[in-house]
Amino acid sequence: MAVSSVQCTRATVPFPSIGRVFLSNDGSGREIIRKSNSLAVFGSNKKLDNDTKIVTLLDSIKWDEKGLAVAIAQNVDTGAILMQGFVNRDALAMTVSSQKATFYSRSRSTLWTKGETSKNFINVQDIYLDCDRDSIIYLGKPDGPTCHTGSETCYYTSVVDVLEDKQDALNKLALTTLYSLESTILQRKAELENPEMGKASWTKRLLHDKSLLCSKIREEADELCRTLEEDEDKTRTASEMGDVLYHAMVLLALKGVKLEDVLDVLRHRFSRSGIEEKRSRKQQS
């Protein structure tokens, strides 16, 4: 659901389990790592190495004159830009150690973790830096709506719609192509439940006739395979794949399954062998 990602440089530091880490100055101009208000005790060379890498990473950021950088939270599955805030060294270090999106409040001059009040945390799975290292992306999974208004993201106002005086200009999420399609299919489903809404459409016909829908999915999948078997050009393959995606997404809507749910399943398979995953399915059945 949302705008595309603008990831340039991947952070080189993995998420270590080192507790809550803060960076503070010891009076000599050197940055030291503190944990629970006391000097951290390193239990292993690996842990020491991780902490050193974090300090090196923080030193590489181009903080502004106030020691801040822009941080953008992005949904790891949908690509949605959830919110934007500011971070300082401590906020970024906290995010690395807690895996919860943490920012710096300029008005309150303090750190704050998204969700500490609402419980709608953003569970950070990776952090990306832009090419100039003055902007940061928290790539993660939100536990619930991100915006304080209850919206899924803080970005729901279309400038184009505002300029054209459209009524829904302030209630519209920034959607990528697939999520715009999903939104349209769900709208047709809602119209189907209320005959007085909308007009006749192919999507409504598919939603109303399960047998027709399933036959179309099988038909389109076969045509997609034939573009490979018959060595057709890439344009034809893209077209047939578009048909497969569309009809499959109608089925998802009918089953009440979000595209985000499917992407979440795929993401959890990334680090797992396909053979092992299929074997586990047989064991569970």
NORCOR-V330155 format. One record per run of one state. SS is the DSSP state (h for helix, s for strand, l for the rest). FROM is the first residue (numbers start at 1). LEN is the number of residues. If there is no record, write none. Layout:
BEGIN
ss=SS from=FROM len=LEN
ss=SS from=FROM len=LEN
END
This chain:
BEGIN
ss=l from=1 len=8
ss=s from=9 len=2
ss=l from=11 len=10
ss=s from=21 len=5
ss=l from=26 len=5
ss=s from=31 len=5
ss=l from=36 len=2
ss=s from=38 len=2
ss=l from=40 len=5
ss=h from=45 len=16
ss=l from=61 len=8
ss=s from=69 len=7
ss=l from=76 len=5
ss=s from=81 len=7
ss=l from=88 len=1
ss=h from=89 len=10
ss=l from=99 len=1
ss=s from=100 len=1
ss=l from=101 len=1
ss=s from=102 len=4
ss=l from=106 len=4
ss=s from=110 len=4
ss=l from=114 len=8
ss=s from=122 len=8
ss=l from=130 len=5
ss=s from=135 len=8
ss=l from=143 len=16
ss=h from=159 len=5
ss=l from=164 len=13
ss=h from=177 len=17
ss=l from=194 len=8
ss=h from=202 len=7
ss=l from=209 len=1
ss=h from=210 len=20
ss=l from=230 len=4
ss=h from=234 len=22
ss=l from=256 len=3
ss=h from=259 len=10
ss=l from=269 len=5
ss=h from=274 len=11
ss=l from=285 len=1
END
